[in-house]
Amino acid sequence: MAAFPFPLAWRPLAALCQIALVAVCAVPQAAAQYPDRPVRIVTPFPVGSGVDVNLRMVTERLSKAWGKPVLVENKPGAAGFIAIETAKRAAPDGYTLLQLDSAQMAAQPYLFSKLPYDLKRDFTPVTTLFRNYFFVAVPADSRYRRVGDLIADAKAAPGNIDYGSWFVGSPGHLGGAMLDQAAGTSMTHIAYKEMSQLYTAVASSQVPWAFGTIGSMNALYKGGKLRLLAAAAPSRVQGFESIPTMGEAGGPQGFELSAWVGILAPRGVPDAIAARIRRDIATALQDPELRERYMQLAYEPLAMTPEQFQAQLDADSRRYGQVIKRLNISLD
């Protein structure tokens, strides 16, 4: 029988149809076999950071579920650009993923006039891992007992009350500016080079206060060097119920400052593979041991759909963009 039972003029078209059919059939087969080799997740966060520790909890469970290693590749520095470029250049086959936090995704387009990537063009949102809320941290021996005390001082002495963050344009910086606006104060931002330096400065009373997450300041908090005045959350945080919300502590009612971490894939990843990754991450986040460890770090397990991911990112982009434009911040 002839290879192509079509008229001669139709044979090129028939060949293209056969190639397309093979390609279409190959995608479900690849998804069914995924993963058949190690998977790597590139992250801009350093080894041992709260976000890195969180990711490794998840990859440990994915490795067991998949029977293949899931490797964390830490590429810190350059505002996350090194990690992002590494993932951007990878094949869109699900074997290279990218971990980013909400500030990197939502704020950087406003902080830099030109970025070497475009999230919507270059990446596909897969799912999220967790959300956490920021706390107001002061030295253990601070005279401030409530956020209301801090705000009263800031109103009495405009520009004379400092707060710290880990860099210009960080969530701690932008959160402080949002608190200023909500409380009607005018506090002065002090930028430090890194988180460990910042919270050491707070603990030693070099700066009166800073926003921070439990994951980033846990050692100093557990060591009794820092005291937490309030959680910038809609309700008290599980595992830290003794810490009041901002409104309960005399701050602006309803004031929230949170971060969340997402997993993305290079644009073009097959939908079936992205769905497999999303489903298995959601399963990992239900693990009782993982949830207990999350609670100890004030992490809230969070497995968003791509649609929820994008909607949350759009909302955060609007909020951060308004603050950055008002403060006229540029990191170029």
Secondary structure, DSSP 4 states (H G I P E B T S, - for coil): --S--S-GGGHHHHHHHHHHHHHHHHHHHHHHH--SS-EEEEESSPTTSHHHHHHHHHHHHHHHHHTS-EEEEE---GGGHHHHHHHHTS-SSSSEEEEEEHHHHHTHHHH-SS-S--HHHHEEEEEEEEEEE-EEEEETT-S--SHHHHHHHHHHSTT--EEEESSTTSHHHHHHHHHHHHHT---EEEE-SSHHHHHHHHHTTSSS-EEE-HHHHHHHHHTTSEEEEEE-SSSPPTT-TTSPBTTTTTS-TT---EEEEEEEEETT--HHHHHHHHHHHHHHTT-HHHHHHHHHTTEEE----HHHHHHHHHHHHHHHHHHHHHHT----
